[in-house]
């Protein structure tokens, strides 16, 4: 029984999203994919958004952060 709960915990761990080597937030599993939770100011515009994959989240956050730096 304990083994099942350990496997579940492993699947629910947040995954860090970095842009240019700086952590901007994490994605956590959600019913429809992944939810982004921002931890740095440049990524706050993306906070709470849902993505179908980790790769999609990373691309969107990268574009948002890099776009904000150019402004």
C-alpha positions as CSV (number, residue, x, y, z in Angstrom):
1,X,0.0,0.0,0.0
2,X,2.8,2.4,0.8
3,X,4.5,1.8,-2.5
4,X,1.4,3.0,-4.4
5,X,1.4,6.3,-2.5
6,X,5.1,6.8,-3.1
7,X,4.6,6.4,-6.9
8,X,1.7,8.8,-6.8
9,X,3.8,11.4,-5.0
10,X,6.6,11.1,-7.6
11,X,4.0,11.8,-10.4
12,X,2.7,14.9,-8.6
13,X,6.1,16.6,-8.0
14,X,6.3,20.1,-9.5
15,X,8.6,20.5,-12.5
16,X,10.7,23.7,-12.7
17,X,10.5,25.9,-15.7
18,X,13.7,27.9,-16.3
19,X,14.4,30.6,-18.9
20,X,18.0,31.5,-19.5
21,X,19.1,29.5,-16.5
22,X,16.7,31.3,-14.1
23,X,13.8,29.5,-12.5
24,X,10.5,31.3,-13.4
25,X,8.0,28.9,-11.9
26,X,6.8,25.3,-11.8
27,X,4.2,23.2,-13.6
28,X,2.1,20.9,-11.6
29,X,-0.1,18.1,-13.0
30,X,-3.7,19.1,-13.5
31,X,-6.8,17.3,-14.8
32,X,-6.3,18.7,-18.3
33,X,-2.5,18.7,-18.5
34,X,-0.3,21.1,-16.4
35,X,-0.9,24.3,-14.5
36,X,1.9,26.9,-14.3
37,X,2.7,28.5,-11.0
38,X,5.0,31.6,-11.2
39,X,7.7,32.2,-8.7
40,X,9.4,35.2,-10.3
41,X,8.0,38.6,-11.3
42,X,8.7,38.3,-15.1
43,X,6.5,35.1,-15.3
44,X,3.6,36.4,-13.2
45,X,1.5,37.1,-16.3
46,X,1.5,33.4,-17.0
47,X,0.5,32.3,-13.5
48,X,-2.4,29.9,-13.3
49,X,-2.5,29.1,-17.0
50,X,-3.0,25.5,-18.1
51,X,-1.0,23.8,-20.8
52,X,-1.4,20.4,-22.5
53,X,2.3,19.5,-22.0
54,X,5.4,20.6,-20.1
55,X,7.1,21.6,-23.4
56,X,4.2,23.9,-24.3
57,X,4.3,25.5,-20.9
58,X,8.1,26.1,-21.2
59,X,7.7,27.6,-24.7
60,X,4.9,30.0,-23.6
61,X,6.7,31.1,-20.4
62,X,10.0,31.6,-22.4
63,X,8.2,33.8,-24.9
64,X,6.4,35.8,-22.2
65,X,9.6,36.4,-20.1
66,X,11.8,37.2,-23.1
67,X,9.1,39.5,-24.5
68,X,8.8,41.3,-21.2
69,X,12.6,41.9,-21.1
70,X,12.5,43.5,-24.6
71,X,9.8,46.0,-23.6
